[in-house]
Amino acid sequence: MATMISFSEAQRLLQQHAERLVSESVPVASALYRVLAEPVLAQETIPPFANSAMDGFAVRHQDVQSASNTAPIRLRIAGSSAAGEAPAKPTSIEKTAWRIMTGAAVPAGYDAIYPIENVSVDGELISIDSACEAGAHIRKAGEDFAKGETFAKAGRRVTPAMIAALASTGIDTVNVVEQPRVLHFATGSELVESAQTPLQPGQIRNSNSPFLQAALASMQVRAIYGGQVRDEPNEFITALQSAMAMHKPHIVLTTGAVSAGDFDFIPRVIAELGGEIIFHKCTIKPGKPILFARLPSNVFFFGLPGNPVSTAVGLRFFVTPFLRRLQGLPEANLATAVLRGYLHKPKADWRFFLKAHSESDDSGRTIIEVQGGQESHKIKPLIDSNAWLVLDEGRTHFANGDLVHYCSLLDAGME
């Protein structure tokens, strides 16, 4: 019989076995929310030239230092520049101005811009009634990115803002970590797949598979549903081998059939396939029967308990850290909140995960409160929850106002 292990030991084993996946080059347009496999360096200087931040007139600041309301300075308009034109190179600029549009290159010799609304125009002359400093309303070359500058480190997700940076610095492809492929199955002869099929006595609908498909997709994982199988080991082996050959997953997930009942066949199937069970059962609630194994093809296998909340806990606290490590993402830390209410944990050396709701109070503190209906088969309380309250080992009583750990229901991993 497998020895039940602690949550911390389970996490250590997960980290020990998870190695970052290989990298691949993809077009920037296809890289959204993928994880960078290496640092990204700017290929160009941005802006590539000094340009105007305003529609207005370029001047030499020394020519207008004495300008005032009572003694305005009049300058001759010597030329004009629009965005997209090559930088102008005037030959004589003393006591002149240059009409300029936003984004246009600042002509050589000029060092300040007056916005159009701050000058008076009279034919080919402008009047200026205030002084300015050198550099006013000018975007300097390289003030955003310097060529060769590292602006994104490995292990970061590609966000829309990063795509803008990649495109602006002349990068059209980027090296990212391979997207994890997760193949998942639901087990249970009692499950009904289609919402159009009336339930017969003893049957329930399959909620775990739609949940996993949606949750994994939100985590930027390629989720592949292998289907629902009855409590028949041979039927599962056939479905598993066929789907693995077709999809070549990095991870297989199953829901159900991992406890100690007559129809809990997953541990036996792993042994029959020549796999290695790394751990089976952990001192947590809900989700105690969770299983982690490795198949001969070096595909990792998570057997999640079939109750919906146990499935959610297994995904959040076991599968998710493993997926983060596969992608080279940093470990996600728990946050701290102030408990509202009183809680009793009957097993001091176990870790409990409770459906909860967190919010900020008027002073900016995060307050967390446990939801009613903590049984692992109840899905409805999850709808009103936005967090998992984590009751750490070593304590049995938690009082109102105590600091406790919590995290989001899902790790969508956008950052």
Buried (B, 14 or more C-beta within 10 A) or exposed (E): EEEBBBBEBBBEBBEEBBEBBEBEEBEBEEBBBBBBBBEBBBBBBBBBBBBBEBBBBBBBBEBBEEBEEEEBBEBEBBBBBEEEEEEBEBEEBEBBBBBBBBBBBBBEBBBBBBBBEBBEEEEEEBEBBEBBEEEBBBBEBBEBBBBEBEBBEBBBBBBEEBBEBBEBBBBEEBBBBBBBBBBBBBBBBBBBEEEEEEEEEEEEBBBBBBBBBEBBEBBBBBBBBBEBBEBBBEBBBEBBEEBBEEBEBBBBBBBBBBBEEEBBBBBEBBEEBEBEBBBBBBBBBBBBBBBBBBBEEEBBBBBBBBBBBBBBBBBBBBBBBBBBBBBBBEEEEEBEBBBBEEBEBEEEEBBBBBBBBBEEEEEEEBBBBBBEBBEBEBBEBBEEBBBBBBBBBEBEEBEEEBEBBBBEBBBEBEE
